[in-house]
Amino acid sequence: MGTDDRDRNLIVTVLAGVGLGAIIGAIAGILFAPRAGVETREKLGETLQGLGTRLGDISDEVGTRVRTAVKASRSAMAGDTSGAEEGGDRMGG
């Protein structure tokens, strides 16, 4: 299995976990919400729209961090410590 495959698998796993958590949270919110049907559907629509936006933001951030880590790893393996140091700084914050 190549490095690119592992990177893609990591991204897919993280996004699947986030998506599953969002779905479970939305379902739990519906089940335990003490609201009327129309009000619950409106609130659910707003929540899902916000979750979609947050999921997009998270996927962008994960992709950036994975690309940075891969670049730093490749630089370190090639003996270029300046690239590894830069990648380590970005990973931390």
Helices and strands as residue ranges (DSSP letters): H 3-32, H 37-77, H 81-92
